[in-house]
């Protein structure tokens, strides 16, 4: 839709090369396959509206994957692939494998056309528990830098003895520089395994907020995952107050 808005003003070629539209923020090329909220948490400064630069030439192919002629279909394919991957991580694919192609199309159309009810009619099934048990593993991705490989590992929402695992525990396993282990307080659930707090110089964001480190990771996955069913965890150096 953004590209169509500029069609009348954008030439079909620049310096003999077909026009390729891409976006950047303060010189940083933005990857099209990441949710916009993830991009904002990664490189934005917190101010709104978010002011981006639109480019029609000098496509940074070393930073952004090129799209073909059928842009919407390629973006849809990437989204559905993520949904199926998340479904395999959570339920061994038991839910996604039961969905028909037209249901995946409805999921995509609901997201693409901003029709929440159509989207949620399918997505709520992907977020449910099977036999009232937590997810098998949590589909998460940790980003420290947009142009570096994200961290994605196997992590269970509950231990073998029934203790809930938390955001802090996940970070202690895969990015220990971000956490400090503490003694659990009396107010915390006895079902939580360990207690953690953030280090002074690290900021951890999920959906734009700094979630408490003692939040059960199962709850975060159910309530703060993006539309592709992945929980995106953004780790940044905390900006020093002037």
FENDA-V958274 format. One record per helix or strand of 2 or more residues. SS is the DSSP state (H for helix, E for strand). FROM is the first residue (numbers start at 1). TO is the last residue. If there is no record, write none. Layout:
# FENDA-V958274
ss	from	to
SS	FROM	TO
SS	FROM	TO
This chain:
# FENDA-V958274
ss	from	to
H	2	5
E	13	14
E	17	18
E	22	25
E	28	29
H	36	43
E	53	55
H	71	91
H	96	98
H	101	112
H	116	127
E	140	143
H	167	174
H	176	178
E	179	182
E	195	198
E	202	206
H	217	224
E	231	237
